[in-house]
């Protein structure tokens, strides 16, 4: 499952349980985390998140992968984007591995591109190189 949570109010907690209720793996985008406002620990789940720290009130963008502890032997985090726009995971059991990327791609006018020296006309170039 994928949810653009647009800076979900982590301190309130309401709503996240409903998203996780019927899913083994959930990717969140636009988490807007920062050092003092993180996705809280979730009983029975493993949380991996990345974001770009800002000097303002919130982080910029942010992606998280949340999955049930019961499948942790099948889920392997394979790569975090150095610019913190995506997380790759691999699901592996007895069959062919399945790779999944949870992404947040900033809009073309975002100051992200200038700040990180990334070409705004090719926002997916890095992830395409991974494929």
TORFI-924321 format. One record per atom (N, C-alpha, C): x, y, z; atom name. Coordinates in Angstrom, 2 decimals, decimal comma, padded with zeros to 5 digits. Layout:
# TORFI-924321
<X->X&Y->Y&Z->Z&zati->CA>;
...
# end
This chain:
# TORFI-924321
<X->000,84&Y->-001,16&Z->000,00&zati->N>;
<X->000,00&Y->000,00&Z->000,00&zati->CA>;
<X->000,89&Y->001,24&Z->000,00&zati->C>;
<X->000,41&Y->002,30&Z->-000,60&zati->N>;
<X->001,13&Y->003,57&Z->-000,66&zati->CA>;
<X->000,20&Y->004,67&Z->-000,17&zati->C>;
<X->000,71&Y->005,56&Z->000,70&zati->N>;
<X->-000,11&Y->006,66&Z->001,24&zati->CA>;
<X->000,74&Y->007,93&Z->001,24&zati->C>;
<X->000,26&Y->008,95&Z->000,50&zati->N>;
<X->000,87&Y->010,27&Z->000,61&zati->CA>;
<X->000,22&Y->010,93&Z->001,80&zati->C>;
<X->000,89&Y->010,87&Z->002,93&zati->N>;
<X->000,29&Y->011,32&Z->004,20&zati->CA>;
<X->000,42&Y->012,82&Z->004,43&zati->C>;
<X->001,18&Y->013,51&Z->003,57&zati->N>;
<X->001,32&Y->014,96&Z->003,65&zati->CA>;
<X->001,56&Y->015,47&Z->005,07&zati->C>;
<X->002,58&Y->014,93&Z->005,68&zati->N>;
<X->002,96&Y->015,41&Z->007,01&zati->CA>;
<X->001,99&Y->014,99&Z->008,09&zati->C>;
<X->001,54&Y->013,77&Z->008,03&zati->N>;
<X->000,62&Y->013,24&Z->009,03&zati->CA>;
<X->001,06&Y->013,68&Z->010,42&zati->C>;
<X->000,12&Y->014,11&Z->011,26&zati->N>;
<X->000,51&Y->014,58&Z->012,62&zati->CA>;
<X->000,89&Y->013,40&Z->013,52&zati->C>;
<X->002,16&Y->013,03&Z->013,47&zati->N>;
<X->002,64&Y->011,84&Z->014,18&zati->CA>;
<X->002,36&Y->011,90&Z->015,65&zati->C>;
<X->002,35&Y->013,08&Z->016,22&zati->N>;
<X->002,12&Y->013,19&Z->017,66&zati->CA>;
<X->000,68&Y->012,84&Z->018,04&zati->C>;
<X->-000,25&Y->012,85&Z->017,07&zati->N>;
<X->-001,64&Y->012,51&Z->017,36&zati->CA>;
<X->-001,89&Y->011,01&Z->017,21&zati->C>;
<X->-001,26&Y->010,39&Z->016,25&zati->N>;
<X->-001,35&Y->008,95&Z->016,10&zati->CA>;
<X->-002,61&Y->008,42&Z->015,43&zati->C>;
<X->-003,69&Y->009,14&Z->015,42&zati->N>;
<X->-004,94&Y->008,64&Z->014,83&zati->CA>;
<X->-004,80&Y->008,51&Z->013,32&zati->C>;
<X->-005,31&Y->007,42&Z->012,79&zati->N>;
<X->-005,30&Y->007,24&Z->011,35&zati->CA>;
<X->-004,29&Y->006,24&Z->010,85&zati->C>;
<X->-003,12&Y->006,19&Z->011,44&zati->N>;
<X->-002,08&Y->005,29&Z->010,97&zati->CA>;
<X->-002,48&Y->003,83&Z->011,18&zati->C>;
<X->-003,13&Y->003,53&Z->012,29&zati->N>;
<X->-003,58&Y->002,15&Z->012,54&zati->CA>;
<X->-004,55&Y->001,69&Z->011,47&zati->C>;
<X->-005,41&Y->002,57&Z->011,01&zati->N>;
<X->-006,37&Y->002,21&Z->009,97&zati->CA>;
<X->-005,66&Y->001,90&Z->008,65&zati->C>;
<X->-004,61&Y->002,62&Z->008,35&zati->N>;
<X->-003,85&Y->002,37&Z->007,12&zati->CA>;
<X->-003,14&Y->001,02&Z->007,21&zati->C>;
<X->-002,61&Y->000,70&Z->008,38&zati->N>;
<X->-001,85&Y->-000,53&Z->008,55&zati->CA>;
<X->-002,74&Y->-001,76&Z->008,72&zati->C>;
<X->-003,99&Y->-001,55&Z->009,03&zati->N>;
<X->-004,90&Y->-002,64&Z->009,38&zati->CA>;
<X->-004,91&Y->-003,81&Z->008,39&zati->C>;
<X->-004,96&Y->-003,52&Z->007,11&zati->N>;
<X->-005,10&Y->-004,57&Z->006,10&zati->CA>;
<X->-003,86&Y->-004,71&Z->005,21&zati->C>;
<X->-002,72&Y->-004,21&Z->005,65&zati->N>;
<X->-001,54&Y->-004,25&Z->004,80&zati->CA>;
<X->-000,35&Y->-004,82&Z->005,57&zati->C>;
<X->000,46&Y->-005,60&Z->004,86&zati->N>;
<X->001,70&Y->-006,10&Z->005,46&zati->CA>;
<X->002,83&Y->-005,09&Z->005,29&zati->C>;
<X->002,79&Y->-004,35&Z->004,17&zati->N>;
<X->003,82&Y->-003,36&Z->003,87&zati->CA>;
<X->003,12&Y->-002,07&Z->003,43&zati->C>;
<X->003,55&Y->-000,95&Z->003,99&zati->N>;
<X->003,00&Y->000,36&Z->003,62&zati->CA>;
<X->004,17&Y->001,30&Z->003,37&zati->C>;
<X->004,13&Y->002,00&Z->002,25&zati->N>;
<X->005,07&Y->003,09&Z->001,98&zati->CA>;
<X->004,33&Y->004,40&Z->002,24&zati->C>;
<X->004,98&Y->005,33&Z->002,91&zati->N>;
<X->004,44&Y->006,66&Z->003,13&zati->CA>;
<X->005,30&Y->007,67&Z->002,38&zati->C>;
<X->004,67&Y->008,68&Z->001,82&zati->N>;
<X->005,40&Y->009,77&Z->001,16&zati->CA>;
<X->005,01&Y->011,09&Z->001,81&zati->C>;
<X->005,90&Y->012,06&Z->001,69&zati->N>;
<X->005,72&Y->013,38&Z->002,31&zati->CA>;
<X->005,50&Y->013,25&Z->003,81&zati->C>;
<X->006,39&Y->012,52&Z->004,45&zati->N>;
<X->006,28&Y->012,35&Z->005,90&zati->CA>;
<X->006,61&Y->013,63&Z->006,66&zati->C>;
<X->007,40&Y->014,50&Z->006,06&zati->N>;
<X->007,80&Y->015,78&Z->006,65&zati->CA>;
<X->008,44&Y->015,60&Z->008,02&zati->C>;
<X->009,11&Y->014,48&Z->008,22&zati->N>;
<X->009,73&Y->014,24&Z->009,52&zati->CA>;
<X->010,87&Y->015,22&Z->009,76&zati->C>;
<X->011,28&Y->015,28&Z->010,98&zati->N>;
<X->012,46&Y->016,02&Z->011,41&zati->CA>;
<X->012,96&Y->015,34&Z->012,67&zati->C>;
<X->014,09&Y->015,75&Z->013,17&zati->N>;
<X->014,68&Y->015,06&Z->014,31&zati->CA>;
<X->013,76&Y->015,00&Z->015,52&zati->C>;
<X->013,00&Y->016,04&Z->015,76&zati->N>;
<X->012,13&Y->016,08&Z->016,94&zati->CA>;
<X->010,70&Y->015,62&Z->016,65&zati->C>;
<X->010,41&Y->015,25&Z->015,43&zati->N>;
<X->009,06&Y->014,81&Z->015,08&zati->CA>;
<X->009,17&Y->013,64&Z->014,11&zati->C>;
<X->009,28&Y->012,45&Z->014,65&zati->N>;
<X->009,48&Y->011,24&Z->013,88&zati->CA>;
<X->008,22&Y->010,37&Z->013,89&zati->C>;
<X->008,15&Y->009,45&Z->012,96&zati->N>;
<X->007,09&Y->008,46&Z->013,01&zati->CA>;
<X->007,32&Y->007,67&Z->014,30&zati->C>;
<X->006,30&Y->007,53&Z->015,13&zati->N>;
<X->006,51&Y->006,85&Z->016,41&zati->CA>;
<X->006,68&Y->005,35&Z->016,22&zati->C>;
<X->007,27&Y->004,67&Z->017,20&zati->N>;
<X->007,33&Y->003,21&Z->017,13&zati->CA>;
<X->005,90&Y->002,65&Z->017,03&zati->C>;
<X->005,74&Y->001,62&Z->016,24&zati->N>;
<X->004,42&Y->001,02&Z->016,05&zati->CA>;
<X->004,53&Y->-000,44&Z->016,48&zati->C>;
<X->003,84&Y->-000,83&Z->017,54&zati->N>;
<X->003,93&Y->-002,21&Z->018,00&zati->CA>;
<X->003,60&Y->-003,20&Z->016,88&zati->C>;
<X->004,50&Y->-004,18&Z->016,69&zati->N>;
<X->004,29&Y->-005,21&Z->015,68&zati->CA>;
<X->004,79&Y->-004,85&Z->014,30&zati->C>;
<X->005,40&Y->-003,66&Z->014,14&zati->N>;
<X->005,87&Y->-003,20&Z->012,84&zati->CA>;
<X->007,30&Y->-002,70&Z->012,93&zati->C>;
<X->007,99&Y->-002,75&Z->011,81&zati->N>;
<X->009,32&Y->-002,17&Z->011,67&zati->CA>;
<X->009,17&Y->-000,93&Z->010,79&zati->C>;
<X->009,77&Y->000,17&Z->011,21&zati->N>;
<X->009,69&Y->001,44&Z->010,48&zati->CA>;
<X->011,07&Y->001,84&Z->010,01&zati->C>;
<X->011,18&Y->002,12&Z->008,72&zati->N>;
<X->012,42&Y->002,67&Z->008,16&zati->CA>;
<X->012,04&Y->003,95&Z->007,43&zati->C>;
<X->012,64&Y->005,07&Z->007,79&zati->N>;
<X->012,27&Y->006,32&Z->007,14&zati->CA>;
<X->013,50&Y->007,18&Z->006,84&zati->C>;
<X->013,36&Y->008,00&Z->005,80&zati->N>;
<X->014,40&Y->008,95&Z->005,39&zati->CA>;
<X->013,71&Y->010,26&Z->005,05&zati->C>;
<X->014,41&Y->011,36&Z->005,23&zati->N>;
<X->013,87&Y->012,68&Z->004,89&zati->CA>;
<X->015,00&Y->013,67&Z->004,80&zati->C>;
<X->014,72&Y->014,81&Z->004,18&zati->N>;
<X->015,69&Y->015,90&Z->004,09&zati->CA>;
<X->015,38&Y->016,90&Z->005,20&zati->C>;
<X->016,34&Y->017,10&Z->006,07&zati->N>;
<X->016,16&Y->018,02&Z->007,19&zati->CA>;
<X->016,14&Y->019,45&Z->006,69&zati->C>;
<X->015,21&Y->020,21&Z->007,17&zati->N>;
<X->015,11&Y->021,62&Z->006,84&zati->CA>;
<X->015,39&Y->022,43&Z->008,10&zati->C>;
<X->015,66&Y->023,70&Z->007,93&zati->N>;
<X->015,88&Y->024,55&Z->009,09&zati->CA>;
<X->014,57&Y->025,09&Z->009,62&zati->C>;
<X->013,49&Y->024,95&Z->008,87&zati->N>;
<X->012,19&Y->025,44&Z->009,29&zati->CA>;
<X->011,51&Y->024,50&Z->010,27&zati->C>;
<X->010,19&Y->024,55&Z->010,24&zati->N>;
<X->009,40&Y->023,80&Z->011,21&zati->CA>;
<X->009,26&Y->022,32&Z->010,90&zati->C>;
<X->009,53&Y->021,91&Z->009,66&zati->N>;
<X->009,34&Y->020,51&Z->009,31&zati->CA>;
<X->010,42&Y->020,07&Z->008,33&zati->C>;
<X->010,55&Y->018,76&Z->008,19&zati->N>;
<X->011,45&Y->018,22&Z->007,19&zati->CA>;
<X->010,83&Y->018,38&Z->005,81&zati->C>;
<X->011,61&Y->018,09&Z->004,79&zati->N>;
<X->011,13&Y->018,21&Z->003,41&zati->CA>;
<X->010,94&Y->016,83&Z->002,83&zati->C>;
<X->009,80&Y->016,61&Z->002,17&zati->N>;
<X->009,53&Y->015,33&Z->001,53&zati->CA>;
<X->009,49&Y->014,22&Z->002,56&zati->C>;
<X->010,26&Y->013,23&Z->002,32&zati->N>;
<X->010,35&Y->012,11&Z->003,25&zati->CA>;
<X->009,59&Y->010,89&Z->002,75&zati->C>;
<X->010,21&Y->009,74&Z->002,93&zati->N>;
<X->009,62&Y->008,46&Z->002,53&zati->CA>;
<X->009,83&Y->007,50&Z->003,70&zati->C>;
<X->008,83&Y->006,66&Z->003,93&zati->N>;
<X->008,96&Y->005,64&Z->004,97&zati->CA>;
<X->008,44&Y->004,31&Z->004,43&zati->C>;
<X->009,01&Y->003,24&Z->004,92&zati->N>;
<X->008,54&Y->001,88&Z->004,66&zati->CA>;
<X->008,23&Y->001,27&Z->006,01&zati->C>;
<X->006,99&Y->000,82&Z->006,17&zati->N>;
<X->006,55&Y->000,20&Z->007,42&zati->CA>;
<X->006,07&Y->-001,20&Z->007,08&zati->C>;
<X->006,58&Y->-002,20&Z->007,78&zati->N>;
<X->006,15&Y->-003,56&Z->007,50&zati->CA>;
<X->006,04&Y->-004,37&Z->008,79&zati->C>;
<X->005,20&Y->-005,40&Z->008,72&zati->N>;
<X->004,94&Y->-006,24&Z->009,88&zati->CA>;
<X->006,20&Y->-007,00&Z->010,29&zati->C>;
<X->006,41&Y->-007,08&Z->011,60&zati->N>;
<X->007,55&Y->-007,83&Z->012,11&zati->CA>;
<X->007,53&Y->-009,28&Z->011,65&zati->C>;
<X->006,35&Y->-009,84&Z->011,46&zati->N>;
<X->006,22&Y->-011,24&Z->011,07&zati->CA>;
<X->006,78&Y->-011,57&Z->009,70&zati->C>;
<X->007,03&Y->-010,55&Z->008,88&zati->N>;
<X->007,59&Y->-010,80&Z->007,54&zati->CA>;
<X->009,00&Y->-010,24&Z->007,40&zati->C>;
<X->009,62&Y->-009,90&Z->008,51&zati->N>;
<X->010,94&Y->-009,26&Z->008,44&zati->CA>;
<X->012,01&Y->-010,13&Z->007,79&zati->C>;
<X->011,84&Y->-011,46&Z->007,80&zati->N>;
<X->012,81&Y->-012,31&Z->007,11&zati->CA>;
<X->012,66&Y->-012,26&Z->005,60&zati->C>;
<X->011,51&Y->-011,77&Z->005,12&zati->N>;
<X->011,26&Y->-011,69&Z->003,68&zati->CA>;
<X->011,58&Y->-010,31&Z->003,11&zati->C>;
<X->011,61&Y->-009,28&Z->003,96&zati->N>;
<X->011,80&Y->-007,90&Z->003,51&zati->CA>;
<X->013,24&Y->-007,47&Z->003,77&zati->C>;
<X->013,88&Y->-006,99&Z->002,73&zati->N>;
<X->015,26&Y->-006,51&Z->002,85&zati->CA>;
<X->015,34&Y->-005,12&Z->002,23&zati->C>;
<X->015,76&Y->-004,14&Z->003,04&zati->N>;
<X->015,98&Y->-002,80&Z->002,49&zati->CA>;
<X->017,25&Y->-002,86&Z->001,68&zati->C>;
<X->017,16&Y->-002,48&Z->000,41&zati->N>;
<X->018,34&Y->-002,60&Z->-000,44&zati->CA>;
<X->019,02&Y->-001,27&Z->-000,72&zati->C>;
<X->018,26&Y->-000,16&Z->-000,70&zati->N>;
<X->018,90&Y->001,11&Z->-001,02&zati->CA>;
<X->018,04&Y->002,28&Z->-000,58&zati->C>;
<X->018,69&Y->003,30&Z->-000,03&zati->N>;
<X->018,09&Y->004,61&Z->000,20&zati->CA>;
<X->018,69&Y->005,57&Z->-000,82&zati->C>;
<X->017,84&Y->006,36&Z->-001,44&zati->N>;
<X->018,33&Y->007,39&Z->-002,35&zati->CA>;
<X->019,20&Y->008,37&Z->-001,56&zati->C>;
<X->020,38&Y->008,74&Z->-002,08&zati->N>;
<X->021,22&Y->009,70&Z->-001,35&zati->CA>;
<X->020,54&Y->011,06&Z->-001,17&zati->C>;
<X->019,56&Y->011,37&Z->-002,03&zati->N>;
<X->018,81&Y->012,63&Z->-001,89&zati->CA>;
<X->017,51&Y->012,43&Z->-001,13&zati->C>;
<X->017,29&Y->011,22&Z->-000,61&zati->N>;
<X->016,18&Y->010,89&Z->000,27&zati->CA>;
<X->014,81&Y->011,03&Z->-000,39&zati->C>;
<X->014,74&Y->010,59&Z->-001,66&zati->N>;
<X->013,47&Y->010,62&Z->-002,38&zati->CA>;
<X->012,83&Y->009,25&Z->-002,50&zati->C>;
<X->013,59&Y->008,18&Z->-002,31&zati->N>;
<X->013,02&Y->006,84&Z->-002,44&zati->CA>;
<X->013,77&Y->005,82&Z->-001,61&zati->C>;
<X->013,06&Y->004,73&Z->-001,31&zati->N>;
<X->013,60&Y->003,57&Z->-000,60&zati->CA>;
<X->013,30&Y->002,35&Z->-001,45&zati->C>;
<X->014,30&Y->001,54&Z->-001,71&zati->N>;
<X->014,12&Y->000,26&Z->-002,40&zati->CA>;
<X->014,07&Y->-000,85&Z->-001,35&zati->C>;
<X->013,11&Y->-001,77&Z->-001,51&zati->N>;
<X->013,11&Y->-002,98&Z->-000,71&zati->CA>;
<X->013,06&Y->-004,18&Z->-001,66&zati->C>;
<X->013,49&Y->-005,32&Z->-001,15&zati->N>;
<X->013,39&Y->-006,56&Z->-001,90&zati->CA>;
<X->012,61&Y->-007,55&Z->-001,05&zati->C>;
<X->011,61&Y->-008,18&Z->-001,67&zati->N>;
<X->010,88&Y->-009,27&Z->-001,03&zati->CA>;
<X->011,44&Y->-010,56&Z->-001,57&zati->C>;
<X->011,87&Y->-011,43&Z->-000,68&zati->N>;
<X->012,53&Y->-012,66&Z->-001,12&zati->CA>;
<X->012,04&Y->-013,82&Z->-000,27&zati->C>;
<X->011,50&Y->-014,81&Z->-000,94&zati->N>;
<X->011,19&Y->-016,07&Z->-000,28&zati->CA>;
<X->011,85&Y->-017,17&Z->-001,10&zati->C>;
<X->011,13&Y->-018,18&Z->-001,50&zati->N>;
<X->011,71&Y->-019,26&Z->-002,30&zati->CA>;
<X->011,66&Y->-018,97&Z->-003,80&zati->C>;
<X->011,01&Y->-017,89&Z->-004,17&zati->N>;
<X->010,85&Y->-017,58&Z->-005,59&zati->CA>;
<X->011,78&Y->-016,44&Z->-006,01&zati->C>;
<X->011,56&Y->-015,95&Z->-007,21&zati->N>;
<X->012,32&Y->-014,82&Z->-007,72&zati->CA>;
<X->012,08&Y->-013,59&Z->-006,84&zati->C>;
<X->013,13&Y->-012,85&Z->-006,52&zati->N>;
<X->012,94&Y->-011,66&Z->-005,68&zati->CA>;
<X->012,08&Y->-010,60&Z->-006,39&zati->C>;
<X->011,34&Y->-009,87&Z->-005,60&zati->N>;
<X->010,51&Y->-008,77&Z->-006,09&zati->CA>;
<X->011,05&Y->-007,48&Z->-005,48&zati->C>;
<X->011,40&Y->-006,53&Z->-006,34&zati->N>;
<X->011,92&Y->-005,24&Z->-005,88&zati->CA>;
<X->010,81&Y->-004,20&Z->-005,96&zati->C>;
<X->010,69&Y->-003,39&Z->-004,90&zati->N>;
<X->009,67&Y->-002,35&Z->-004,82&zati->CA>;
<X->010,34&Y->-001,07&Z->-004,34&zati->C>;
<X->010,01&Y->000,04&Z->-004,98&zati->N>;
<X->010,51&Y->001,34&Z->-004,54&zati->CA>;
<X->009,34&Y->002,19&Z->-004,07&zati->C>;
<X->009,47&Y->002,75&Z->-002,90&zati->N>;
<X->008,54&Y->003,76&Z->-002,40&zati->CA>;
<X->009,17&Y->005,11&Z->-002,66&zati->C>;
<X->008,47&Y->005,98&Z->-003,37&zati->N>;
<X->009,08&Y->007,24&Z->-003,84&zati->CA>;
<X->008,29&Y->008,47&Z->-003,46&zati->C>;
<X->009,01&Y->009,55&Z->-003,29&zati->N>;
<X->008,43&Y->010,89&Z->-003,29&zati->CA>;
<X->009,29&Y->011,72&Z->-004,23&zati->C>;
<X->008,70&Y->012,17&Z->-005,32&zati->N>;
<X->009,41&Y->012,99&Z->-006,30&zati->CA>;
<X->008,90&Y->014,43&Z->-006,16&zati->C>;
<X->009,75&Y->015,36&Z->-005,75&zati->N>;
<X->009,31&Y->016,76&Z->-005,59&zati->CA>;
<X->008,79&Y->017,34&Z->-006,91&zati->C>;
<X->007,85&Y->018,27&Z->-006,81&zati->N>;
<X->007,32&Y->018,93&Z->-008,01&zati->CA>;
<X->008,43&Y->019,70&Z->-008,72&zati->C>;
<X->008,22&Y->019,96&Z->-010,00&zati->N>;
<X->009,30&Y->020,51&Z->-010,85&zati->CA>;
<X->009,80&Y->021,88&Z->-010,41&zati->C>;
<X->008,99&Y->022,65&Z->-009,66&zati->N>;
<X->009,41&Y->023,97&Z->-009,20&zati->CA>;
<X->009,98&Y->023,96&Z->-007,78&zati->C>;
<X->010,16&Y->022,81&Z->-007,22&zati->N>;
<X->010,65&Y->022,69&Z->-005,85&zati->CA>;
<X->012,08&Y->023,20&Z->-005,74&zati->C>;
<X->012,41&Y->023,89&Z->-004,64&zati->N>;
<X->013,80&Y->024,30&Z->-004,41&zati->CA>;
<X->014,73&Y->023,10&Z->-004,18&zati->C>;
<X->014,15&Y->021,92&Z->-004,00&zati->N>;
<X->014,93&Y->020,70&Z->-003,81&zati->CA>;
<X->015,98&Y->020,54&Z->-004,91&zati->C>;
<X->015,59&Y->020,74&Z->-006,16&zati->N>;
<X->016,47&Y->020,47&Z->-007,30&zati->CA>;
<X->017,71&Y->021,36&Z->-007,29&zati->C>;
<X->017,52&Y->022,62&Z->-007,00&zati->N>;
<X->018,67&Y->023,52&Z->-006,94&zati->CA>;
<X->019,54&Y->023,21&Z->-005,72&zati->C>;
<X->018,91&Y->022,95&Z->-004,60&zati->N>;
<X->019,64&Y->022,69&Z->-003,36&zati->CA>;
<X->020,50&Y->021,42&Z->-003,47&zati->C>;
<X->020,02&Y->020,42&Z->-004,23&zati->N>;
<X->020,73&Y->019,15&Z->-004,33&zati->CA>;
<X->021,41&Y->018,94&Z->-005,68&zati->C>;
<X->021,37&Y->019,99&Z->-006,51&zati->N>;
<X->021,98&Y->019,94&Z->-007,85&zati->CA>;
<X->021,49&Y->018,74&Z->-008,64&zati->C>;
<X->020,17&Y->018,59&Z->-008,69&zati->N>;
<X->019,50&Y->017,53&Z->-009,43&zati->CA>;
<X->018,71&Y->018,19&Z->-010,56&zati->C>;
<X->018,73&Y->017,60&Z->-011,73&zati->N>;
<X->018,03&Y->018,13&Z->-012,90&zati->CA>;
<X->016,52&Y->017,95&Z->-012,74&zati->C>;
<X->015,78&Y->019,04&Z->-012,60&zati->N>;
<X->014,33&Y->018,98&Z->-012,41&zati->CA>;
<X->013,60&Y->018,41&Z->-013,61&zati->C>;
<X->014,23&Y->018,45&Z->-014,79&zati->N>;
<X->013,57&Y->017,90&Z->-015,98&zati->CA>;
<X->013,73&Y->016,38&Z->-016,05&zati->C>;
<X->014,57&Y->015,81&Z->-015,20&zati->N>;
<X->014,81&Y->014,36&Z->-015,16&zati->CA>;
<X->014,70&Y->013,83&Z->-013,72&zati->C>;
<X->013,54&Y->014,02&Z->-013,07&zati->N>;
<X->013,45&Y->013,67&Z->-011,65&zati->CA>;
<X->013,60&Y->012,18&Z->-011,36&zati->C>;
<X->013,37&Y->011,35&Z->-012,37&zati->N>;
<X->013,45&Y->009,90&Z->-012,15&zati->CA>;
<X->014,76&Y->009,28&Z->-012,65&zati->C>;
<X->015,70&Y->010,10&Z->-013,07&zati->N>;
<X->016,93&Y->009,55&Z->-013,68&zati->CA>;
<X->017,68&Y->008,63&Z->-012,72&zati->C>;
<X->017,79&Y->008,98&Z->-011,46&zati->N>;
<X->018,53&Y->008,14&Z->-010,51&zati->CA>;
<X->017,84&Y->006,80&Z->-010,29&zati->C>;
<X->016,54&Y->006,83&Z->-010,13&zati->N>;
<X->015,83&Y->005,58&Z->-009,87&zati->CA>;
<X->015,81&Y->004,70&Z->-011,13&zati->C>;
<X->015,79&Y->005,32&Z->-012,28&zati->N>;
<X->015,84&Y->004,55&Z->-013,54&zati->CA>;
<X->017,17&Y->003,83&Z->-013,69&zati->C>;
<X->018,24&Y->004,41&Z->-013,17&zati->N>;
<X->019,55&Y->003,75&Z->-013,23&zati->CA>;
<X->019,56&Y->002,49&Z->-012,36&zati->C>;
<X->018,74&Y->002,47&Z->-011,33&zati->N>;
<X->018,67&Y->001,31&Z->-010,44&zati->CA>;
<X->017,94&Y->000,13&Z->-011,08&zati->C>;
<X->017,08&Y->000,43&Z->-012,00&zati->N>;
<X->016,22&Y->-000,63&Z->-012,58&zati->CA>;
<X->017,00&Y->-001,51&Z->-013,52&zati->C>;
# end
